[in-house]
Every structure is written in C-alpha cells, then in structure tokens.
Amino acid sequence: MPGRALPAQEPGPGHGPAPGATPRRGAGAPAGGTERHPASTGGQRRPLRADPYLQLSPGKGHRPPHQPDPLQAPGDPRGGSRSAGGAAGPGAPGGTAGADGRGERIALNRTVETLLREATARLTGIGDTPRLDAELLLCHAIDRPRSWLFAWPEQILEGEAVRRFDKLVEERMRGVPIAYLVGRREFWSLDLEVTPDTLVPRPETERLVELALERLPPDSRGWVADLGTGSGAIALAIARERPALQVVGIDQSGAACRVATGNAHRLGLGNAHFVQGHWASALAPSRLLMIVSNPPYVEEGDPCLSRGDLLHEPRSALTAGRDGLTAFRTLLPSAVAALQAGGWLLVEHGEEQGRVVEALLRGA
C-alpha cells in the first residue's frame, strides 16, 4: 500500500534505522507508517481533505457519541422544561413575531427535519457528507445527541436555537472544519477537544496507533514519545491502551500542548504528559522504547492548502518546506538518538514520500 511502513535496523555502530513511514501530500493523498527495528511492514493512509467521518462529542449529561442513547421525550434530558435547548411546541411562547405578528415566527420556528433538509442543501458541495455535517451542527446548537434528532424529526425548534444553527451552517459553508465548529473530534474512541491551534485528527492516523500497539506488549513499561502531538490524539490513544507506559507528547506550540493536557485530564489519563519543545531535541539519548510522529509533510506550494478544511488548519502543522521534507530532516536524527537499542520509530508521511523518507532514515 502507498506509504507502507518499513522498520529500521536496531541502532548500533555504523547502523542507521531502516525506513517505513507515511506522508501527507495533496488532497486525497494518503499517508503511511515508519519504523526502526527488524523489517516489518505496515501502512497508514491519511488523505488531506475534509474528513467525512466526524463524530459529535456528547454535551453535558450525554453519553459518548459511540454509545447508544436512550430515547427521551423532547425537551431537557435532565428533566427540565420542554422548551429547554431551543425545543418548543407549535405556538409555544418565546418566538419573536414579525410585522404581522406571525412572519418571523414562521421563519424561525421549523421542525428538526426541515432544518436538516435545508442545511443539507446549503452544504452540498462543501464536503463529502452534507447531511452528517448538518446533523452534527444541529446537535451542537441544541445540545442534543444525534439519537434525539432521529427520534424527534417533527419537533419544532425556535428562535435562538435556529439562529445558532444557521450561524454554524454559514461557518461550515466558509470551509471551517466541523471539528472546530463543535470543538470536539473522536479519535480511537476518545472524545478529544480540538481548536484551531491543533490539526484535526484523521481516522487514517489510527493506523499509526495500531502499528505502535502491535509492537508494545500489554505489560510494556518505560517511555514512549509522540512528536508533534497537536491535540494529543496519538499519545492519548497509546496511553489508554498501555496504562503501564508513560507517554510524553511534544509540540512546539504551547497552545496545542494546553489542549492536549486538557484532554489528558478530562480523560483521566495520568500516564500521558505534554511539554512544549522542538521535536526530539529535549529527549535524553537512548531512553525511549518507541517514538511515533505525524509531522507536517505537505509541500508549501500545494494548491490544496488554499481550499476547504486545510485553509483553516494551522499551517505549521501541515507544511514542511518546498518539498515537504523539512520536518523529517530535522526530527529523524534526534529521534533515532533518543531510542533504546531495538527501539521503534514510527512516522506518517505522504503517499509519494516513502522512498525519500526511507533514505533519510537510513542516513540518520
């Protein structure tokens, strides 16, 4: 598969790591994985495009998005009034009347299904999943799980709830990623906060987590590092699956580190730590069992950067010089030096960068 991961040799005199990684290139370009150990294969694809599978995180008092929600009567699921969160019955008080006493109420009070149908039409062509986008935005606007939308399609929403939803739809039409609009993104079944300071985690990057876990026995002890951690997605997934490990995520962005730290605290993962730094430069030599990284690898001139979701994501987390390889040239030598003998280096790179990254690894 494009971007297939190849392990590096065990470190020793005169030995550089062998390759295996996964890059990020133009829209739709996948990524792969990279390792440093005896030869083994594994890949990871990560297209650079609007991510079609975005889960809405639960609002306060709701279950995680991947768990089923019990059906509830319309209104506040915590026992509040029927119109809490913007839901109201036909003719319920609270709408603003127009000049004829009815005009604005007619415009603002619409059923769930009507709102979703109209928003889907507006969002068609913006991303791959306009209906799903509309559902996620409406859930966020009214603080309800998606199951509520399916259970109550004829429920009337009014006033402020409709205004919030319309504003979110307008932002999405400008290309703002759904994850930024709702402030959440699910990765490896973890509900993560994301902000414009962090790259939106892609589902394809879960392959990098799979490759890491295949090489880390369940009782593994020691340290693993995630370089360029962003929201902490990879580090937190490994920390969750290997609780005896200590995982440190490093990012040059202090804002990203704060987001990742908040995610770790909210998820109760005390074995995940986040520090601001420049790649592996702050790591002690020959200490780590494994280093994983999803570095920037898009060419600065890639036209996809001016379109869609990528336009709104942090450029420093996407691009790496004119050829997209600057980050690899910087991080690989220091990462190799930080690994124990027999340690693993797994990286994501662009679809067409595999051979070049392999050569860089061999020379690190």
N, C-alpha and C positions, 0 to 999 in steps of 0.2 A: 504494500500500500504506500502511496506517496508519503514522504516524511517518516519512513519507518525508523524505529529506534534501534540503534546498534550500541551494545555495551562497550565500554572502554576497558583496556587491559588494567590489571592490577598495577598500582603505582610501584615503581622501583627504579633503580639507576638505569638511565637510558630509555625508560619507557614512558610514553605519553598515553593518555587514555585513548581508547578506541572510540569510535563515534556512535551516534544514534540520537536523534533529536527531532524536533518538529517545528517548523516555522509558520509565520503569519504573513501572507502576502496580500494580493489584491482581493477584491470582493469574491467570495466563494472559494478562495484559496485555502486549502486545509493545512493543518499542522501535524507534526509527529512527535516522537519522543526520543531522548538520547540517554545513553548510559555509559558507565565506566566500570567494567568488570569483564568476565569471560563473555564471549559473544553470545548474544541472545537477541531475539527480535521482539518488537512491539511497536505499535504505532499509535498515533493520535492525530485526529483530523480536527481542524478548527477553522471554519470558514469565517472570513471577515465580512460579515453582513449583519443586517438586523436579525437578531436571534428570534426565531419563530416560537421557541418554547419558553415562555416566561410565566412563572407562577406568581400569583399574588400572595404575599405573606399575610398571615391572619391578622385581623385587627384585634384590639384589646378584647379579651374574653372569648376569642375564637380559637378553634383547633388549628394545627398546622395545615397548610394547603394540600399536603399529600394525604391527609387523613379525611375520612368521611365526616360530614357534618350532619347532625340530626336535623330533621325538618322542623321548622318553627313557624309559628303563626307570624304574620307580618308585624313588624314593629320591633321594639327593643328586645334582643335575645336575652338580656339580663333582667327582663321584667318591667321595663319602662313603658312609657306611653306608646300608643300605636303609631304616632307620627314621628317618633324619635328617629334621627338619622335621615330625615327628609321624606319618610314614607307617610302618606296620608290617603284617606279615602276620598272618593269624589265629593267635591263640595266641602271638604274639611276646611276649617278656618286656617288662615296663615298665608294664603296666596295674595299677591298684590293685584288688585283689579285694574284693568285698563280704563280708557276713557268711557267705555260703555259699561263699565262695571264688570265685564267678563273677558275683555280682549287679552290682557296679559296673563290672566289665569289660564286661558286656553293655550297660550304659547308656552307657559312654564310647566303646567301640570300635564305630564304624559306618563303612559304606562312604561314599565320596565322594558317590555318587548319593543315598544315604539322607539324608545330612546336607543336601544341597542341596534335596531334596524337602521335608524337614521345615521348613527355614528359609524356603523359598518360601511355604509355607502360613502360617507365622507373620508373614511380611512382607506378605502380601496385604492391600491396603488402605492400606499405609503410603506407597507411592509407585506410580509407573506401571509399574515394571519389577521386581517382586519377585524373579524368577528371576535376572536380571542382578545385582541387588544381592547376592543370596546368593552368586553365583559370585565377585564381586569381593571380598566379605568373606572367603570361604574362601581365595581366593588369597593375601590379605594375611595371614591367620592361619598359613598353612603355607609362605609364601614360595615360591609356585609360580606360573607363568604360567597363563592360562586354558586354553591348549592342553593342559596337563598334566591338567586336570580332564576334558577331553573324551577324552583318550587312556586314562585310568585310572579310569573311573567305579566300578569294583568294588574299587578299592584301599581297604584299611581304614585309617582314621585313628584314633588312640587318645589317651587321656589329655590331656596339656596342650594339644595342638593343638585338640582338641574343646572344651576349656574356653575357650580364646582365641576360637574361632569363636562359641561360644554367647554370650560376653560382647559381642562385636561386634554380633551379631544383636539382643541386648537394647538396645544403644545405638541401633541403627537404628530399633527399634520406638518409641523415645522421640522420634524425628524428627531425630536427629543426621544431617547430610548424609554421604553415602558418602565424599565427598572429604575431610572432616575425619577420618573413621574410618581411612581408608587413608593420609591425609597427602599425597595426590597428586591432580592433575587434569590431563588432557590438554587443551591449547588450541593450535590451529593446528599440530598435530603436535609440540608442545613438551611435555615432561613437566615439569610445574610442581609445586613444593611449595606446599601451601596449609595454612593454620592457621585457627583461629577468629578470628585477628586480621585476616583478609582475606576479602573476598567470594569465593564460589565462582564462577570464570569460567563463563559460559554460552556454549554453542555459537553462539547467535544473535549474540553480540558479535563473532564472527569477521567478520560483515558490515562492522563498522566498520573492521577491518583491511583488508578488500577495498577499501573506499572510499578509504582512505588510500593504498594501493599503486597504485590507478588514477591517482592524482594525483601520485605520486612516481616519476619515471623511474628505471630501474635504476641509473643512474650518478649519482643525486642526491647532492649534498654540502651540508652545512650541519647545522642543528639542528632537531629535532622534539621536542615535549614531549607527555607523557601526564599529564594532570591527574587526581588521584585514582587513582593507578596500582594500589593494592592489591598483589596478588601479582606485578605487573609484566607481566601477560599481554599486553596490547596493545602496550606498549613493546617487549617482547622479541620479539614476532612481527614488528614493523616492523624492529627491529634485525637480525633474522635475514635478512629478505628484502632489506634495503637496507644492506649492510655498509659502504658509504661514508658513510652518515649517522651522526651522533651523536644518540642518543635519550636524553632525560632524563625519568625518571618522578618525579612529585612526589606526596607523600601527607602528610597531617597526622599520620598515625600512624607513630611511629618503629618500632613492631613490624612494621607492614606493609612499611616500607622495608627492614628487615633481611631479611624473607622474600624480597622482590624482588631484593635484592642477592645473596642466596644463590643464587637461581635463575639470575641472570646469570652468576655464577662457575661454577656447575655446568654450564651450557650453553656456556661458553666464549665469551660474547658481550661482548667488551671494549668495544664501542661503545654499550653500554647502561649508564646511570648512574642512581642513585636517591638522592634527597635529601628530607629532611623539610621541609615547608613548607605554606603556606596557598594553595592554588590557584596562580594565576599571579603572585602578588604579588612573588615574588623574581626574576621573569624580567626581563631587560633589554628595553627597548622596541625594537620594530621589528627584531628579530633572527631570528625563527623562520620557517622555511618552512611549518610546519604545527603546529597544536595539536589533539590528539584528547582526548576526555574521555568517560568513562562515569560521570557524577556520581550522587549519590543523588537520586532523584526520586519516591519513594513518599510519599504523604501520611501524616503521623504517626498519624492515626486509622484507617488502612486495617486492616480486620479480618484480612486475610491475614497480617499481621505476627505474629499470635499462634498461627499454625498451621504445622505441617510444618517444612521446612528453614529457612524465614525466621526462625523463632523462635530459631534457634541462630547466625544470621549477625550480624556486627557491625551494630548499629542505625545507627551513624553513617555506614555505607556504603550504607544503604538509604533512610533518611528525610531529608526536607528541608523541615521546617516543615509547617504545617497544609495548605498547598496543594501541597506537593511541589516548589515552585519556588525555594526559598531559595538553593540552591546555584547555580542558573542566574543569579539576580540578582547574586550575588557574583562568580562567575568570569567571566562574559561580558565585562564592560568591561575587566578587566585582561588577559584573553586576547586581545581584539581589539588592544589597545595593544601587545602583545608580538609581533605578527605583522609580517613584512615586507609591503610593498606587493604585493598579489597573493597573499598567503599564504592558507592554508586553515584553517578552524576546523570540525572535525567533532565532533559530540556525539551521545550517545544520550539519548533522552527517552522518556517514556511515550506510549502509544498516543493518548491524548486531549489531549496537551500540545503537539502540533505547532504550532498557530496561536499559542498563547501564547508559546512559545519563539521562534518566528519574530519576533513583535513585540518581544520582549526583545532579540533580535539586532539588529533594525533600530535600536533605540534605544541600543545600546551605544556 
